[in-house]
Amino acid sequence: AITSTGTKKGELFLGDVNTQLKNKNITADVKVDTNSNIFTTITINEPAPGVKAILSFRVPEQTSGKVR
């Protein structure tokens, strides 16, 4: 699925594009905004019985990674 949004404030236009990719038990959500920031969340359902793994990070900021 691909979605996009946009807002115009005066002469400034702000927007983003979102996509969600699914393959078996893995879901990847990717969002790109007007400032070329990329926000990514990867969810893995049941990599082992009863376990759910979520990885999220932002590019180009290298210190934004999170694992849950």
mmCIF file as Biopython writes it, N, C-alpha, C and O atoms, coordinates in Angstrom:
data_model
#
loop_
_atom_site.group_PDB
_atom_site.id
_atom_site.type_symbol
_atom_site.label_atom_id
_atom_site.label_alt_id
_atom_site.label_comp_id
_atom_site.label_asym_id
_atom_site.label_entity_id
_atom_site.label_seq_id
_atom_site.pdbx_PDB_ins_code
_atom_site.Cartn_x
_atom_site.Cartn_y
_atom_site.Cartn_z
_atom_site.occupancy
_atom_site.B_iso_or_equiv
_atom_site.auth_seq_id
_atom_site.auth_asym_id
_atom_site.pdbx_PDB_model_num
ATOM 1   N N  . ALA A ? 1  ? 0.847  -1.183  0.000  1.0 0.0 1  A 1 
ATOM 2   C CA . ALA A ? 1  ? 0.000  0.000   0.000  1.0 0.0 1  A 1 
ATOM 3   C C  . ALA A ? 1  ? 0.885  1.235   0.000  1.0 0.0 1  A 1 
ATOM 4   O O  . ALA A ? 1  ? 1.903  1.278   0.690  1.0 0.0 1  A 1 
ATOM 5   N N  . ILE A ? 2  ? 0.494  2.243   -0.777 1.0 0.0 2  A 1 
ATOM 6   C CA . ILE A ? 2  ? 1.221  3.508   -0.826 1.0 0.0 2  A 1 
ATOM 7   C C  . ILE A ? 2  ? 0.229  4.634   -0.581 1.0 0.0 2  A 1 
ATOM 8   O O  . ILE A ? 2  ? -0.827 4.684   -1.212 1.0 0.0 2  A 1 
ATOM 9   N N  . THR A ? 3  ? 0.567  5.546   0.341  1.0 0.0 3  A 1 
ATOM 10  C CA . THR A ? 3  ? -0.263 6.715   0.603  1.0 0.0 3  A 1 
ATOM 11  C C  . THR A ? 3  ? 0.630  7.940   0.659  1.0 0.0 3  A 1 
ATOM 12  O O  . THR A ? 3  ? 1.824  7.840   0.942  1.0 0.0 3  A 1 
ATOM 13  N N  . SER A ? 4  ? 0.045  9.093   0.390  1.0 0.0 4  A 1 
ATOM 14  C CA . SER A ? 4  ? 0.802  10.341  0.497  1.0 0.0 4  A 1 
ATOM 15  C C  . SER A ? 4  ? -0.105 11.422  1.066  1.0 0.0 4  A 1 
ATOM 16  O O  . SER A ? 4  ? -1.324 11.387  0.898  1.0 0.0 4  A 1 
ATOM 17  N N  . THR A ? 5  ? 0.515  12.381  1.740  1.0 0.0 5  A 1 
ATOM 18  C CA . THR A ? 5  ? -0.210 13.520  2.293  1.0 0.0 5  A 1 
ATOM 19  C C  . THR A ? 5  ? 0.592  14.783  2.015  1.0 0.0 5  A 1 
ATOM 20  O O  . THR A ? 5  ? 1.807  14.735  1.821  1.0 0.0 5  A 1 
ATOM 21  N N  . GLY A ? 6  ? -0.102 15.907  1.999  1.0 0.0 6  A 1 
ATOM 22  C CA . GLY A ? 6  ? 0.563  17.183  1.781  1.0 0.0 6  A 1 
ATOM 23  C C  . GLY A ? 6  ? -0.202 18.310  2.431  1.0 0.0 6  A 1 
ATOM 24  O O  . GLY A ? 6  ? -1.429 18.273  2.525  1.0 0.0 6  A 1 
ATOM 25  N N  . THR A ? 7  ? 0.534  19.319  2.881  1.0 0.0 7  A 1 
ATOM 26  C CA . THR A ? 7  ? -0.051 20.497  3.507  1.0 0.0 7  A 1 
ATOM 27  C C  . THR A ? 7  ? 0.698  21.719  3.002  1.0 0.0 7  A 1 
ATOM 28  O O  . THR A ? 7  ? 1.928  21.717  2.943  1.0 0.0 7  A 1 
ATOM 29  N N  . LYS A ? 8  ? -0.032 22.755  2.641  1.0 0.0 8  A 1 
ATOM 30  C CA . LYS A ? 8  ? 0.593  23.989  2.205  1.0 0.0 8  A 1 
ATOM 31  C C  . LYS A ? 8  ? 0.373  25.045  3.280  1.0 0.0 8  A 1 
ATOM 32  O O  . LYS A ? 8  ? -0.762 25.328  3.662  1.0 0.0 8  A 1 
ATOM 33  N N  . LYS A ? 9  ? 1.478  25.628  3.766  1.0 0.0 9  A 1 
ATOM 34  C CA . LYS A ? 9  ? 1.435  26.705  4.753  1.0 0.0 9  A 1 
ATOM 35  C C  . LYS A ? 9  ? 2.127  27.911  4.126  1.0 0.0 9  A 1 
ATOM 36  O O  . LYS A ? 9  ? 3.355  27.969  4.061  1.0 0.0 9  A 1 
ATOM 37  N N  . GLY A ? 10 ? 1.343  28.853  3.673  1.0 0.0 10 A 1 
ATOM 38  C CA . GLY A ? 10 ? 1.907  30.002  2.969  1.0 0.0 10 A 1 
ATOM 39  C C  . GLY A ? 10 ? 2.560  29.541  1.685  1.0 0.0 10 A 1 
ATOM 40  O O  . GLY A ? 10 ? 1.905  28.926  0.843  1.0 0.0 10 A 1 
ATOM 41  N N  . GLU A ? 11 ? 3.844  29.829  1.520  1.0 0.0 11 A 1 
ATOM 42  C CA . GLU A ? 11 ? 4.587  29.394  0.340  1.0 0.0 11 A 1 
ATOM 43  C C  . GLU A ? 11 ? 5.261  28.040  0.538  1.0 0.0 11 A 1 
ATOM 44  O O  . GLU A ? 11 ? 5.859  27.500  -0.393 1.0 0.0 11 A 1 
ATOM 45  N N  . LEU A ? 12 ? 5.166  27.493  1.746  1.0 0.0 12 A 1 
ATOM 46  C CA . LEU A ? 12 ? 5.836  26.244  2.077  1.0 0.0 12 A 1 
ATOM 47  C C  . LEU A ? 12 ? 4.886  25.058  1.888  1.0 0.0 12 A 1 
ATOM 48  O O  . LEU A ? 12 ? 3.746  25.091  2.352  1.0 0.0 12 A 1 
ATOM 49  N N  . PHE A ? 13 ? 5.357  24.020  1.208  1.0 0.0 13 A 1 
ATOM 50  C CA . PHE A ? 13 ? 4.577  22.795  1.030  1.0 0.0 13 A 1 
ATOM 51  C C  . PHE A ? 13 ? 5.279  21.668  1.770  1.0 0.0 13 A 1 
ATOM 52  O O  . PHE A ? 13 ? 6.453  21.393  1.523  1.0 0.0 13 A 1 
ATOM 53  N N  . LEU A ? 14 ? 4.562  21.015  2.679  1.0 0.0 14 A 1 
ATOM 54  C CA . LEU A ? 14 ? 5.094  19.895  3.445  1.0 0.0 14 A 1 
ATOM 55  C C  . LEU A ? 14 ? 4.350  18.636  3.048  1.0 0.0 14 A 1 
ATOM 56  O O  . LEU A ? 14 ? 3.122  18.648  2.961  1.0 0.0 14 A 1 
ATOM 57  N N  . GLY A ? 15 ? 5.057  17.564  2.808  1.0 0.0 15 A 1 
ATOM 58  C CA . GLY A ? 15 ? 4.394  16.328  2.411  1.0 0.0 15 A 1 
ATOM 59  C C  . GLY A ? 15 ? 5.190  15.107  2.819  1.0 0.0 15 A 1 
ATOM 60  O O  . GLY A ? 15 ? 6.352  15.202  3.212  1.0 0.0 15 A 1 
ATOM 61  N N  . ASP A ? 16 ? 4.550  13.976  2.720  1.0 0.0 16 A 1 
ATOM 62  C CA . ASP A ? 16 ? 5.235  12.713  2.964  1.0 0.0 16 A 1 
ATOM 63  C C  . ASP A ? 16 ? 4.583  11.598  2.158  1.0 0.0 16 A 1 
ATOM 64  O O  . ASP A ? 16 ? 3.432  11.696  1.733  1.0 0.0 16 A 1 
ATOM 65  N N  . VAL A ? 17 ? 5.351  10.547  1.966  1.0 0.0 17 A 1 
ATOM 66  C CA . VAL A ? 17 ? 4.882  9.361   1.259  1.0 0.0 17 A 1 
ATOM 67  C C  . VAL A ? 17 ? 5.109  8.178   2.190  1.0 0.0 17 A 1 
ATOM 68  O O  . VAL A ? 17 ? 6.196  8.008   2.744  1.0 0.0 17 A 1 
ATOM 69  N N  . ASN A ? 18 ? 4.071  7.364   2.355  1.0 0.0 18 A 1 
ATOM 70  C CA . ASN A ? 18 ? 4.146  6.177   3.218  1.0 0.0 18 A 1 
ATOM 71  C C  . ASN A ? 18 ? 3.916  4.926   2.378  1.0 0.0 18 A 1 
ATOM 72  O O  . ASN A ? 18 ? 3.126  4.930   1.433  1.0 0.0 18 A 1 
ATOM 73  N N  . THR A ? 19 ? 4.612  3.868   2.736  1.0 0.0 19 A 1 
ATOM 74  C CA . THR A ? 19 ? 4.367  2.584   2.099  1.0 0.0 19 A 1 
ATOM 75  C C  . THR A ? 19 ? 4.466  1.476   3.137  1.0 0.0 19 A 1 
ATOM 76  O O  . THR A ? 19 ? 5.218  1.584   4.106  1.0 0.0 19 A 1 
ATOM 77  N N  . GLN A ? 20 ? 3.714  0.432   2.931  1.0 0.0 20 A 1 
ATOM 78  C CA . GLN A ? 20 ? 3.753  -0.731  3.816  1.0 0.0 20 A 1 
ATOM 79  C C  . GLN A ? 20 ? 3.938  -1.968  2.950  1.0 0.0 20 A 1 
ATOM 80  O O  . GLN A ? 20 ? 3.178  -2.211  2.012  1.0 0.0 20 A 1 
ATOM 81  N N  . LEU A ? 21 ? 4.958  -2.738  3.282  1.0 0.0 21 A 1 
ATOM 82  C CA . LEU A ? 21 ? 5.277  -3.963  2.553  1.0 0.0 21 A 1 
ATOM 83  C C  . LEU A ? 21 ? 5.115  -5.141  3.501  1.0 0.0 21 A 1 
ATOM 84  O O  . LEU A ? 21 ? 5.596  -5.099  4.634  1.0 0.0 21 A 1 
ATOM 85  N N  . LYS A ? 22 ? 4.439  -6.191  3.046  1.0 0.0 22 A 1 
ATOM 86  C CA . LYS A ? 22 ? 4.234  -7.380  3.870  1.0 0.0 22 A 1 
ATOM 87  C C  . LYS A ? 22 ? 4.713  -8.613  3.117  1.0 0.0 22 A 1 
ATOM 88  O O  . LYS A ? 22 ? 4.477  -8.763  1.918  1.0 0.0 22 A 1 
ATOM 89  N N  . ASN A ? 23 ? 5.394  -9.492  3.849  1.0 0.0 23 A 1 
ATOM 90  C CA . ASN A ? 23 ? 5.834  -10.768 3.295  1.0 0.0 23 A 1 
ATOM 91  C C  . ASN A ? 23 ? 5.831  -11.786 4.432  1.0 0.0 23 A 1 
ATOM 92  O O  . ASN A ? 23 ? 6.666  -11.720 5.335  1.0 0.0 23 A 1 
ATOM 93  N N  . LYS A ? 24 ? 4.905  -12.712 4.384  1.0 0.0 24 A 1 
ATOM 94  C CA . LYS A ? 24 ? 4.738  -13.744 5.412  1.0 0.0 24 A 1 
ATOM 95  C C  . LYS A ? 24 ? 4.583  -13.094 6.780  1.0 0.0 24 A 1 
ATOM 96  O O  . LYS A ? 24 ? 3.576  -12.426 7.018  1.0 0.0 24 A 1 
ATOM 97  N N  . ASN A ? 25 ? 5.551  -13.265 7.700  1.0 0.0 25 A 1 
ATOM 98  C CA . ASN A ? 25 ? 5.419  -12.728 9.047  1.0 0.0 25 A 1 
ATOM 99  C C  . ASN A ? 25 ? 6.202  -11.423 9.253  1.0 0.0 25 A 1 
ATOM 100 O O  . ASN A ? 25 ? 6.398  -11.000 10.392 1.0 0.0 25 A 1 
ATOM 101 N N  . ILE A ? 26 ? 6.648  -10.784 8.173  1.0 0.0 26 A 1 
ATOM 102 C CA . ILE A ? 26 ? 7.423  -9.550  8.266  1.0 0.0 26 A 1 
ATOM 103 C C  . ILE A ? 26 ? 6.643  -8.403  7.619  1.0 0.0 26 A 1 
ATOM 104 O O  . ILE A ? 26 ? 6.148  -8.526  6.499  1.0 0.0 26 A 1 
ATOM 105 N N  . THR A ? 27 ? 6.541  -7.279  8.350  1.0 0.0 27 A 1 
ATOM 106 C CA . THR A ? 27 ? 5.901  -6.076  7.833  1.0 0.0 27 A 1 
ATOM 107 C C  . THR A ? 27 ? 6.894  -4.926  7.933  1.0 0.0 27 A 1 
ATOM 108 O O  . THR A ? 27 ? 7.489  -4.712  8.988  1.0 0.0 27 A 1 
ATOM 109 N N  . ALA A ? 28 ? 7.077  -4.188  6.849  1.0 0.0 28 A 1 
ATOM 110 C CA . ALA A ? 28 ? 7.962  -3.020  6.835  1.0 0.0 28 A 1 
ATOM 111 C C  . ALA A ? 28 ? 7.127  -1.786  6.503  1.0 0.0 28 A 1 
ATOM 112 O O  . ALA A ? 28 ? 6.453  -1.739  5.474  1.0 0.0 28 A 1 
ATOM 113 N N  . ASP A ? 29 ? 7.182  -0.793  7.383  1.0 0.0 29 A 1 
ATOM 114 C CA . ASP A ? 29 ? 6.531  0.497   7.162  1.0 0.0 29 A 1 
ATOM 115 C C  . ASP A ? 29 ? 7.627  1.518   6.903  1.0 0.0 29 A 1 
ATOM 116 O O  . ASP A ? 29 ? 8.546  1.667   7.709  1.0 0.0 29 A 1 
ATOM 117 N N  . VAL A ? 30 ? 7.531  2.228   5.770  1.0 0.0 30 A 1 
ATOM 118 C CA . VAL A ? 30 ? 8.540  3.211   5.390  1.0 0.0 30 A 1 
ATOM 119 C C  . VAL A ? 30 ? 7.843  4.528   5.085  1.0 0.0 30 A 1 
ATOM 120 O O  . VAL A ? 30 ? 6.848  4.563   4.360  1.0 0.0 30 A 1 
ATOM 121 N N  . LYS A ? 31 ? 8.377  5.621   5.651  1.0 0.0 31 A 1 
ATOM 122 C CA . LYS A ? 31 ? 7.823  6.956   5.435  1.0 0.0 31 A 1 
ATOM 123 C C  . LYS A ? 31 ? 8.960  7.886   5.046  1.0 0.0 31 A 1 
ATOM 124 O O  . LYS A ? 31 ? 10.002 7.912   5.700  1.0 0.0 31 A 1 
ATOM 125 N N  . VAL A ? 32 ? 8.755  8.654   3.974  1.0 0.0 32 A 1 
ATOM 126 C CA . VAL A ? 32 ? 9.724  9.651   3.523  1.0 0.0 32 A 1 
ATOM 127 C C  . VAL A ? 32 ? 9.036  11.009  3.588  1.0 0.0 32 A 1 
ATOM 128 O O  . VAL A ? 32 ? 7.936  11.176  3.063  1.0 0.0 32 A 1 
ATOM 129 N N  . ASP A ? 33 ? 9.691  11.993  4.242  1.0 0.0 33 A 1 
ATOM 130 C CA . ASP A ? 33 ? 9.065  13.305  4.358  1.0 0.0 33 A 1 
ATOM 131 C C  . ASP A ? 33 ? 9.735  14.329  3.441  1.0 0.0 33 A 1 
ATOM 132 O O  . ASP A ? 33 ? 10.676 14.010  2.714  1.0 0.0 33 A 1 
ATOM 133 N N  . THR A ? 34 ? 9.237  15.546  3.490  1.0 0.0 34 A 1 
ATOM 134 C CA . THR A ? 34 ? 9.714  16.624  2.620  1.0 0.0 34 A 1 
ATOM 135 C C  . THR A ? 34 ? 11.201 16.902  2.805  1.0 0.0 34 A 1 
ATOM 136 O O  . THR A ? 34 ? 11.873 17.307  1.857  1.0 0.0 34 A 1 
ATOM 137 N N  . ASN A ? 35 ? 11.723 16.689  4.011  1.0 0.0 35 A 1 
ATOM 138 C CA . ASN A ? 35 ? 13.132 16.955  4.299  1.0 0.0 35 A 1 
ATOM 139 C C  . ASN A ? 35 ? 14.038 15.778  3.976  1.0 0.0 35 A 1 
ATOM 140 O O  . ASN A ? 35 ? 15.189 15.755  4.411  1.0 0.0 35 A 1 
ATOM 141 N N  . SER A ? 36 ? 13.547 14.802  3.224  1.0 0.0 36 A 1 
ATOM 142 C CA . SER A ? 36 ? 14.284 13.599  2.820  1.0 0.0 36 A 1 
ATOM 143 C C  . SER A ? 36 ? 14.673 12.717  3.999  1.0 0.0 36 A 1 
ATOM 144 O O  . SER A ? 36 ? 15.646 11.968  3.913  1.0 0.0 36 A 1 
ATOM 145 N N  . ASN A ? 37 ? 13.925 12.795  5.102  1.0 0.0 37 A 1 
ATOM 146 C CA . ASN A ? 37 ? 14.131 11.875  6.213  1.0 0.0 37 A 1 
ATOM 147 C C  . ASN A ? 37 ? 13.369 10.593  5.910  1.0 0.0 37 A 1 
ATOM 148 O O  . ASN A ? 37 ? 12.258 10.636  5.380  1.0 0.0 37 A 1 
ATOM 149 N N  . ILE A ? 38 ? 13.957 9.466   6.243  1.0 0.0 38 A 1 
ATOM 150 C CA . ILE A ? 38 ? 13.320 8.173   6.026  1.0 0.0 38 A 1 
ATOM 151 C C  . ILE A ? 38 ? 13.103 7.529   7.393  1.0 0.0 38 A 1 
ATOM 152 O O  . ILE A ? 38 ? 14.056 7.290   8.134  1.0 0.0 38 A 1 
ATOM 153 N N  . PHE A ? 39 ? 11.847 7.253   7.717  1.0 0.0 39 A 1 
ATOM 154 C CA . PHE A ? 39 ? 11.473 6.599   8.969  1.0 0.0 39 A 1 
ATOM 155 C C  . PHE A ? 39 ? 11.049 5.178   8.630  1.0 0.0 39 A 1 
ATOM 156 O O  . PHE A ? 39 ? 10.182 4.975   7.780  1.0 0.0 39 A 1 
ATOM 157 N N  . THR A ? 40 ? 11.653 4.193   9.289  1.0 0.0 40 A 1 
ATOM 158 C CA . THR A ? 40 ? 11.370 2.796   8.974  1.0 0.0 40 A 1 
ATOM 159 C C  . THR A ? 40 ? 11.062 2.012   10.242 1.0 0.0 40 A 1 
ATOM 160 O O  . THR A ? 40 ? 11.746 2.156   11.255 1.0 0.0 40 A 1 
ATOM 161 N N  . THR A ? 41 ? 10.024 1.181   10.176 1.0 0.0 41 A 1 
ATOM 162 C CA . THR A ? 41 ? 9.691  0.250   11.256 1.0 0.0 41 A 1 
ATOM 163 C C  . THR A ? 41 ? 9.512  -1.125  10.638 1.0 0.0 41 A 1 
ATOM 164 O O  . THR A ? 41 ? 8.725  -1.302  9.708  1.0 0.0 41 A 1 
ATOM 165 N N  . ILE A ? 42 ? 10.241 -2.088  11.155 1.0 0.0 42 A 1 
ATOM 166 C CA . ILE A ? 42 ? 10.136 -3.468  10.684 1.0 0.0 42 A 1 
ATOM 167 C C  . ILE A ? 42 ? 9.607  -4.312  11.836 1.0 0.0 42 A 1 
ATOM 168 O O  . ILE A ? 42 ? 10.188 -4.334  12.921 1.0 0.0 42 A 1 
ATOM 169 N N  . THR A ? 43 ? 8.498  -5.008  11.588 1.0 0.0 43 A 1 
ATOM 170 C CA . THR A ? 43 ? 7.885  -5.861  12.594 1.0 0.0 43 A 1 
ATOM 171 C C  . THR A ? 43 ? 7.965  -7.311  12.137 1.0 0.0 43 A 1 
ATOM 172 O O  . THR A ? 43 ? 7.572  -7.652  11.021 1.0 0.0 43 A 1 
ATOM 173 N N  . ILE A ? 44 ? 8.479  -8.154  13.020 1.0 0.0 44 A 1 
ATOM 174 C CA . ILE A ? 44 ? 8.571  -9.586  12.726 1.0 0.0 44 A 1 
ATOM 175 C C  . ILE A ? 44 ? 7.683  -10.307 13.738 1.0 0.0 44 A 1 
ATOM 176 O O  . ILE A ? 44 ? 7.980  -10.328 14.932 1.0 0.0 44 A 1 
ATOM 177 N N  . ASN A ? 45 ? 6.605  -10.890 13.256 1.0 0.0 45 A 1 
ATOM 178 C CA . ASN A ? 45 ? 5.698  -11.641 14.120 1.0 0.0 45 A 1 
ATOM 179 C C  . ASN A ? 45 ? 6.158  -13.082 14.245 1.0 0.0 45 A 1 
ATOM 180 O O  . ASN A ? 45 ? 6.340  -13.779 13.247 1.0 0.0 45 A 1 
ATOM 181 N N  . GLU A ? 46 ? 6.339  -13.511 15.462 1.0 0.0 46 A 1 
ATOM 182 C CA . GLU A ? 46 ? 6.700  -14.895 15.776 1.0 0.0 46 A 1 
ATOM 183 C C  . GLU A ? 46 ? 8.001  -15.372 15.123 1.0 0.0 46 A 1 
ATOM 184 O O  . GLU A ? 46 ? 7.997  -16.400 14.445 1.0 0.0 46 A 1 
ATOM 185 N N  . PRO A ? 47 ? 9.144  -14.633 15.314 1.0 0.0 47 A 1 
ATOM 186 C CA . PRO A ? 47 ? 10.416 -15.211 14.850 1.0 0.0 47 A 1 
ATOM 187 C C  . PRO A ? 47 ? 10.739 -16.483 15.641 1.0 0.0 47 A 1 
ATOM 188 O O  . PRO A ? 47 ? 11.469 -17.360 15.180 1.0 0.0 47 A 1 
ATOM 189 N N  . ALA A ? 48 ? 10.172 -16.548 16.841 1.0 0.0 48 A 1 
ATOM 190 C CA . ALA A ? 48 ? 10.198 -17.744 17.682 1.0 0.0 48 A 1 
ATOM 191 C C  . ALA A ? 48 ? 8.825  -17.790 18.356 1.0 0.0 48 A 1 
ATOM 192 O O  . ALA A ? 48 ? 8.181  -16.748 18.476 1.0 0.0 48 A 1 
ATOM 193 N N  . PRO A ? 49 ? 8.370  -18.920 18.784 1.0 0.0 49 A 1 
ATOM 194 C CA . PRO A ? 49 ? 7.038  -19.010 19.393 1.0 0.0 49 A 1 
ATOM 195 C C  . PRO A ? 49 ? 6.830  -18.000 20.533 1.0 0.0 49 A 1 
ATOM 196 O O  . PRO A ? 49 ? 7.610  -17.953 21.484 1.0 0.0 49 A 1 
ATOM 197 N N  . GLY A ? 50 ? 5.772  -17.201 20.420 1.0 0.0 50 A 1 
ATOM 198 C CA . GLY A ? 50 ? 5.431  -16.217 21.441 1.0 0.0 50 A 1 
ATOM 199 C C  . GLY A ? 50 ? 6.259  -14.949 21.423 1.0 0.0 50 A 1 
ATOM 200 O O  . GLY A ? 50 ? 6.170  -14.154 22.358 1.0 0.0 50 A 1 
ATOM 201 N N  . VAL A ? 51 ? 7.062  -14.732 20.393 1.0 0.0 51 A 1 
ATOM 202 C CA . VAL A ? 51 ? 7.952  -13.570 20.327 1.0 0.0 51 A 1 
ATOM 203 C C  . VAL A ? 51 ? 7.538  -12.660 19.179 1.0 0.0 51 A 1 
ATOM 204 O O  . VAL A ? 51 ? 7.181  -13.128 18.098 1.0 0.0 51 A 1 
ATOM 205 N N  . LYS A ? 52 ? 7.592  -11.340 19.430 1.0 0.0 52 A 1 
ATOM 206 C CA . LYS A ? 52 ? 7.353  -10.340 18.388 1.0 0.0 52 A 1 
ATOM 207 C C  . LYS A ? 52 ? 8.509  -9.355  18.452 1.0 0.0 52 A 1 
ATOM 208 O O  . LYS A ? 52 ? 8.798  -8.816  19.520 1.0 0.0 52 A 1 
ATOM 209 N N  . ALA A ? 53 ? 9.175  -9.110  17.331 1.0 0.0 53 A 1 
ATOM 210 C CA . ALA A ? 53 ? 10.321 -8.202  17.282 1.0 0.0 53 A 1 
ATOM 211 C C  . ALA A ? 53 ? 9.959  -6.969  16.457 1.0 0.0 53 A 1 
ATOM 212 O O  . ALA A ? 53 ? 9.379  -7.078  15.377 1.0 0.0 53 A 1 
ATOM 213 N N  . ILE A ? 54 ? 10.313 -5.789  16.985 1.0 0.0 54 A 1 
ATOM 214 C CA . ILE A ? 54 ? 10.063 -4.535  16.276 1.0 0.0 54 A 1 
ATOM 215 C C  . ILE A ? 54 ? 11.369 -3.751  16.222 1.0 0.0 54 A 1 
ATOM 216 O O  . ILE A ? 54 ? 11.970 -3.470  17.259 1.0 0.0 54 A 1 
ATOM 217 N N  . LEU A ? 55 ? 11.805 -3.399  15.024 1.0 0.0 55 A 1 
ATOM 218 C CA . LEU A ? 55 ? 13.004 -2.602  14.800 1.0 0.0 55 A 1 
ATOM 219 C C  . LEU A ? 55 ? 12.572 -1.295  14.155 1.0 0.0 55 A 1 
ATOM 220 O O  . LEU A ? 55 ? 11.801 -1.300  13.195 1.0 0.0 55 A 1 
ATOM 221 N N  . SER A ? 56 ? 13.065 -0.175  14.676 1.0 0.0 56 A 1 
ATOM 222 C CA . SER A ? 56 ? 12.724 1.097   14.038 1.0 0.0 56 A 1 
ATOM 223 C C  . SER A ? 56 ? 13.971 1.966   13.980 1.0 0.0 56 A 1 
ATOM 224 O O  . SER A ? 56 ? 14.815 1.933   14.877 1.0 0.0 56 A 1 
ATOM 225 N N  . PHE A ? 57 ? 14.071 2.751   12.897 1.0 0.0 57 A 1 
ATOM 226 C CA . PHE A ? 57 ? 15.206 3.645   12.735 1.0 0.0 57 A 1 
ATOM 227 C C  . PHE A ? 57 ? 14.849 4.763   11.775 1.0 0.0 57 A 1 
ATOM 228 O O  . PHE A ? 57 ? 13.870 4.691   11.031 1.0 0.0 57 A 1 
ATOM 229 N N  . ARG A ? 58 ? 15.674 5.802   11.814 1.0 0.0 58 A 1 
ATOM 230 C CA . ARG A ? 58 ? 15.476 6.983   10.975 1.0 0.0 58 A 1 
ATOM 231 C C  . ARG A ? 58 ? 16.783 7.270   10.247 1.0 0.0 58 A 1 
ATOM 232 O O  . ARG A ? 58 ? 17.854 7.236   10.854 1.0 0.0 58 A 1 
ATOM 233 N N  . VAL A ? 59 ? 16.703 7.545   8.983  1.0 0.0 59 A 1 
ATOM 234 C CA . VAL A ? 59 ? 17.877 7.875   8.174  1.0 0.0 59 A 1 
ATOM 235 C C  . VAL A ? 59 ? 17.717 9.319   7.743  1.0 0.0 59 A 1 
ATOM 236 O O  . VAL A ? 59 ? 16.619 9.643   7.289  1.0 0.0 59 A 1 
ATOM 237 N N  . PRO A ? 60 ? 18.642 10.191  7.826  1.0 0.0 60 A 1 
ATOM 238 C CA . PRO A ? 60 ? 20.078 9.997   8.009  1.0 0.0 60 A 1 
ATOM 239 C C  . PRO A ? 60 ? 20.555 10.013  9.456  1.0 0.0 60 A 1 
ATOM 240 O O  . PRO A ? 60 ? 21.763 9.903   9.669  1.0 0.0 60 A 1 
ATOM 241 N N  . GLU A ? 61 ? 19.702 10.140  10.460 1.0 0.0 61 A 1 
ATOM 242 C CA . GLU A ? 61 ? 20.134 10.197  11.857 1.0 0.0 61 A 1 
ATOM 243 C C  . GLU A ? 61 ? 20.505 8.815   12.359 1.0 0.0 61 A 1 
ATOM 244 O O  . GLU A ? 61 ? 19.626 7.976   12.555 1.0 0.0 61 A 1 
ATOM 245 N N  . GLN A ? 62 ? 21.794 8.562   12.571 1.0 0.0 62 A 1 
ATOM 246 C CA . GLN A ? 62 ? 22.278 7.231   12.934 1.0 0.0 62 A 1 
ATOM 247 C C  . GLN A ? 62 ? 21.990 6.871   14.391 1.0 0.0 62 A 1 
ATOM 248 O O  . GLN A ? 62 ? 22.020 5.689   14.734 1.0 0.0 62 A 1 
ATOM 249 N N  . THR A ? 63 ? 21.715 7.840   15.257 1.0 0.0 63 A 1 
ATOM 250 C CA . THR A ? 63 ? 21.514 7.553   16.684 1.0 0.0 63 A 1 
ATOM 251 C C  . THR A ? 63 ? 20.049 7.280   17.019 1.0 0.0 63 A 1 
ATOM 252 O O  . THR A ? 63 ? 19.692 7.215   18.195 1.0 0.0 63 A 1 
ATOM 253 N N  . SER A ? 64 ? 19.196 7.120   16.006 1.0 0.0 64 A 1 
ATOM 254 C CA . SER A ? 64 ? 17.765 6.987   16.260 1.0 0.0 64 A 1 
ATOM 255 C C  . SER A ? 64 ? 17.272 5.554   16.359 1.0 0.0 64 A 1 
ATOM 256 O O  . SER A ? 64 ? 16.078 5.338   16.569 1.0 0.0 64 A 1 
ATOM 257 N N  . GLY A ? 65 ? 18.142 4.574   16.216 1.0 0.0 65 A 1 
ATOM 258 C CA . GLY A ? 65 ? 17.715 3.185   16.182 1.0 0.0 65 A 1 
ATOM 259 C C  . GLY A ? 65 ? 17.097 2.716   17.487 1.0 0.0 65 A 1 
ATOM 260 O O  . GLY A ? 65 ? 17.509 3.140   18.566 1.0 0.0 65 A 1 
ATOM 261 N N  . LYS A ? 66 ? 16.110 1.841   17.385 1.0 0.0 66 A 1 
ATOM 262 C CA . LYS A ? 66 ? 15.443 1.298   18.559 1.0 0.0 66 A 1 
ATOM 263 C C  . LYS A ? 66 ? 15.039 -0.135  18.265 1.0 0.0 66 A 1 
ATOM 264 O O  . LYS A ? 66 ? 14.562 -0.449  17.174 1.0 0.0 66 A 1 
ATOM 265 N N  . VAL A ? 67 ? 15.235 -0.997  19.248 1.0 0.0 67 A 1 
ATOM 266 C CA . VAL A ? 67 ? 14.813 -2.387  19.135 1.0 0.0 67 A 1 
ATOM 267 C C  . VAL A ? 67 ? 13.898 -2.670  20.303 1.0 0.0 67 A 1 
ATOM 268 O O  . VAL A ? 67 ? 14.225 -2.366  21.451 1.0 0.0 67 A 1 
ATOM 269 N N  . ARG A ? 68 ? 12.711 -3.275  19.997 1.0 0.0 68 A 1 
ATOM 270 C CA . ARG A ? 68 ? 11.790 -3.645  21.066 1.0 0.0 68 A 1 
ATOM 271 C C  . ARG A ? 68 ? 11.480 -5.104  20.940 1.0 0.0 68 A 1 
ATOM 272 O O  . ARG A ? 68 ? 10.717 -5.645  21.740 1.0 0.0 68 A 1 
#
